[in-house]
Amino acid sequence: MSRVEWSRRTSDEVESLLGIALCLRYSNATRIRPSRGDKGVDVFVPTDEGWVVYQIKSFTGSLNASRKRQIKKSWDTFHEYVREDRVDVAEWHLLRPENPTLEDIRWLAELKGGGRLPLQLGGT
């Protein structure tokens, strides 16, 4: 089996592929089709503790300033959605097709600040 060349895929293709993989892994997962934004939720898995949420980004390579702004916007939108709609959330994961660096992990922890939601940065 050959590896997927993620950098040659569109963001829609990456989101679809990773979303489908999550749904295959978690039979009760739901993929969200954006209407006027996805509220920082691409896939969610309901659990007894609340939703486990996945926000998928197609970024390959370093998390530069522009990508960090996009991630922060997704996090802020999600955080507002949770507060306004009182959604019970257990975890929020940022998923992209590359493993994070230690610097990426540190940056995401800083983004979280003192919030109660666990944030995790994952790759495929």
Secondary structure, DSSP 8 states (H G I E B T S, - for coil): -----GGGS-HHHHHHHHHHHHHHH-TT-EE---SS--TT-SEEEEETTEEEEEEE----S---HHHHHHHHHHHHHHHHHHHHHT--EEEEEEE-SS---HHHHHHHHHHHTT-SS-EEEE--
